Amino acid sequence: MQRRELLRIFAAAAAAPVLSPDLLAFLRQAHPAANYSLRTFTPHQNDTVIAMAEIIVPATDTPGATAARVNEFMDFILSDWATEQERTHFLTGLDNVDSQSGALFGKTFLQSSLLQQTTLLRSLDDAVDWVHESDRIRDGAFPSSRDTQLNGDFFRVFKYMTLYGYYTSELGFTQELKLEIMPGAFRGCDHIPEGKKG
C-alpha cells in the first residue's frame, strides 16, 4: 500500500461512522506481523506510547491498546508511511510529553503515577480543538487534506492513531466491537428468466 493511499484511507475512516469491509481491510494491512521488531521508537519511547495508549483505550472486560499492539501499529506507520518530517514531528511531540511531565510533576511520564499520567493526557486532549476538528470532518474538509493527517497537533495525531490501531486490530474489532472479520459482501446469482441468456 502506498503512503498516499494510507493517508486517504485514514481521512475517510475519520469521516465515516462505519468502516466498509474494503476500508477495514486496507487499515488492517497496516498492522504488523506477530514477529514485528520496532524500527522507529526507542525502548523508552515505546514504553511511553504503550502507557499513553493504554490510558486512552484501557483494558476492561475487553483487551486494551497494549493487547492490540497499538504501539507496533504506530511504529509501523511511522517507519513505512510517514515522511521524515512527519516522523520527526511525532517523535518530538512524544518527547515533549516527558518535558511536560517533568515541568508538572518533576519526573518523566513513565515515572509519574497513573493519576498524574491521566491528568497530563487530559490536559493535552483539552488543548486540541476537537469542536472544529469534527466540523472539518462533517464539512468534508478532512479527506481533502490527506497529506496533513500525520501533521498538526501531536496529541490529535496520537489519539487518532491509537483509535485506528485499536479498532482495526483483530482484538478491537472482534472483542470490543463484537464484529466478525469476513470478506466483502456475497452477491449470489440472480434467477435468469426463461428465454434469457446469462
JOGI-V977369 format. One record per residue. N is the residue number from 1. PHI is phi in degrees with one decimal (NA if undefined). OMEGA is omega as a letter, one per 20 degrees, with the letter a starting at -180 (* if undefined). D_CENTER is the distance of its C-alpha to the mean C-alpha in Angstrom with 1 decimal. Layout:
N/PHI/OMEGA/D_CENTER ; N/PHI/OMEGA/D_CENTER
This chain:
1/NA/a/16.6 ; 2/-81.3/a/17.3 ; 3/-57.2/a/15.0 ; 4/-62.6/r/16.2 ; 5/-66.5/r/15.5 ; 6/-61.4/a/11.8 ; 7/-65.8/r/11.7 ; 8/-62.1/a/13.8 ; 9/-68.2/r/11.6 ; 10/-57.0/a/8.6 ; 11/-63.3/r/11.4 ; 12/-65.5/r/13.0 ; 13/-65.4/r/10.2 ; 14/-66.3/a/10.0 ; 15/-89.3/a/13.8 ; 16/-95.3/r/14.4 ; 17/-68.9/r/15.1 ; 18/-131.5/r/15.3 ; 19/-82.8/r/13.8 ; 20/-70.7/r/16.7 ; 21/-57.4/r/17.4 ; 22/-66.1/a/17.3 ; 23/-64.1/r/13.9 ; 24/-62.1/a/12.5 ; 25/-61.2/r/14.5 ; 26/-63.4/a/13.1 ; 27/-65.2/a/9.4 ; 28/-66.5/r/10.9 ; 29/-64.6/a/12.7 ; 30/-81.2/r/9.9 ; 31/-85.2/a/10.4 ; 32/-73.4/r/13.2 ; 33/-66.6/a/16.6 ; 34/-59.5/a/17.9 ; 35/-96.9/a/20.0 ; 36/-62.1/r/17.3 ; 37/-113.0/a/18.5 ; 38/-60.3/a/16.6 ; 39/-122.8/a/17.6 ; 40/-115.0/a/16.1 ; 41/-72.3/r/15.8 ; 42/-75.2/r/19.2 ; 43/-55.3/r/19.8 ; 44/-66.1/r/19.9 ; 45/-61.6/r/16.6 ; 46/-62.0/r/15.0 ; 47/-63.6/r/16.8 ; 48/-66.7/r/15.6 ; 49/-60.6/r/11.9 ; 50/-59.2/a/12.8 ; 51/-64.1/a/14.9 ; 52/-65.9/a/12.6 ; 53/-64.6/a/9.7 ; 54/-69.1/r/12.6 ; 55/-70.6/r/14.0 ; 56/-70.6/r/11.1 ; 57/-127.2/a/11.1 ; 58/-77.2/r/14.5 ; 59/-71.9/r/16.6 ; 60/-127.1/r/19.2 ; 61/-81.3/r/21.0 ; 62/-124.4/a/17.9 ; 63/-62.4/r/15.8 ; 64/-100.3/a/13.2 ; 65/-61.4/a/10.1 ; 66/-64.3/a/12.8 ; 67/-63.6/a/14.3 ; 68/-82.4/r/11.2 ; 69/59.4/r/11.0 ; 70/-61.3/r/7.5 ; 71/-60.3/r/9.5 ; 72/-71.9/r/10.7 ; 73/-57.3/r/7.7 ; 74/-64.2/r/7.1 ; 75/-61.2/r/10.9 ; 76/-63.4/r/11.2 ; 77/-61.8/a/9.3 ; 78/-66.6/a/11.4 ; 79/-77.1/a/14.4 ; 80/-98.0/a/14.7 ; 81/-121.0/r/13.4 ; 82/-76.8/r/13.4 ; 83/-75.6/r/16.9 ; 84/-59.6/r/18.8 ; 85/-64.4/r/18.7 ; 86/-63.9/r/15.0 ; 87/-62.4/r/14.7 ; 88/-62.2/r/17.7 ; 89/-59.7/a/16.3 ; 90/-63.9/a/13.1 ; 91/-66.0/r/15.4 ; 92/-64.7/r/18.0 ; 93/-61.5/r/15.9 ; 94/-64.9/r/15.0 ; 95/-65.0/r/18.7 ; 96/-66.8/r/19.7 ; 97/-61.0/r/18.2 ; 98/-65.7/r/21.1 ; 99/-62.7/r/23.5 ; 100/-67.1/r/22.8 ; 101/-63.2/r/23.1 ; 102/-62.4/r/26.3 ; 103/-66.5/a/27.7 ; 104/-82.5/a/27.1 ; 105/-119.7/r/27.9 ; 106/76.5/r/29.5 ; 107/-155.1/a/27.2 ; 108/-66.8/r/23.8 ; 109/-58.6/a/20.7 ; 110/-68.0/r/21.2 ; 111/-78.9/a/24.9 ; 112/-75.3/r/24.3 ; 113/-71.1/r/24.7 ; 114/-58.9/r/22.0 ; 115/-63.3/r/23.5 ; 116/-65.7/r/23.4 ; 117/-60.4/a/19.8 ; 118/-64.1/r/18.9 ; 119/-61.4/r/21.3 ; 120/-64.8/r/19.8 ; 121/-64.8/r/16.2 ; 122/-64.0/r/17.9 ; 123/-67.1/r/19.8 ; 124/-66.0/r/16.8 ; 125/-65.9/r/15.2 ; 126/-64.5/a/18.8 ; 127/-76.6/r/19.0 ; 128/-81.9/r/16.3 ; 129/-83.9/a/18.2 ; 130/-67.2/a/16.2 ; 131/-62.8/r/19.4 ; 132/-70.9/r/19.7 ; 133/-62.6/r/16.0 ; 134/-68.3/r/16.6 ; 135/-63.4/r/19.9 ; 136/-62.6/r/18.5 ; 137/-65.0/a/16.2 ; 138/-62.3/a/19.3 ; 139/-80.4/r/21.6 ; 140/83.9/a/19.8 ; 141/-76.1/a/19.4 ; 142/-61.7/a/15.6 ; 143/-61.9/a/16.0 ; 144/-72.7/r/18.9 ; 145/-104.6/a/17.2 ; 146/-60.9/a/14.8 ; 147/-80.9/r/15.9 ; 148/-114.4/a/14.8 ; 149/-63.0/r/11.0 ; 150/-100.4/r/10.5 ; 151/-111.6/r/13.7 ; 152/88.0/a/15.0 ; 153/-56.0/a/14.5 ; 154/-56.2/a/12.7 ; 155/-69.0/r/11.5 ; 156/-60.5/r/10.2 ; 157/-63.1/a/8.0 ; 158/-60.9/a/7.1 ; 159/-66.6/r/6.6 ; 160/-59.2/a/4.6 ; 161/-63.9/r/2.1 ; 162/-62.3/a/3.7 ; 163/-67.8/r/4.3 ; 164/-61.4/a/3.1 ; 165/-61.4/a/4.0 ; 166/-73.7/a/6.6 ; 167/-75.9/r/8.0 ; 168/-101.8/r/8.4 ; 169/-77.3/r/9.9 ; 170/-60.8/a/13.6 ; 171/-65.0/a/14.0 ; 172/-64.1/a/11.6 ; 173/-71.6/a/13.1 ; 174/-88.5/a/16.6 ; 175/-94.4/r/17.2 ; 176/-83.1/a/15.2 ; 177/-81.7/a/15.5 ; 178/57.1/r/18.6 ; 179/-110.7/r/18.4 ; 180/-102.7/r/19.9 ; 181/-85.4/a/18.5 ; 182/-145.3/r/21.2 ; 183/-66.4/r/22.1 ; 184/-54.5/a/22.6 ; 185/-58.5/r/25.4 ; 186/-88.4/r/28.9 ; 187/-118.4/a/31.6 ; 188/-69.9/r/35.0 ; 189/-72.8/r/38.2 ; 190/-81.2/r/40.0 ; 191/-69.1/r/43.7 ; 192/-98.7/a/45.9 ; 193/-59.9/r/49.1 ; 194/-58.6/r/52.4 ; 195/87.5/r/53.7 ; 196/-103.6/r/50.3 ; 197/-100.1/a/48.8 ; 198/-82.2/*/45.2
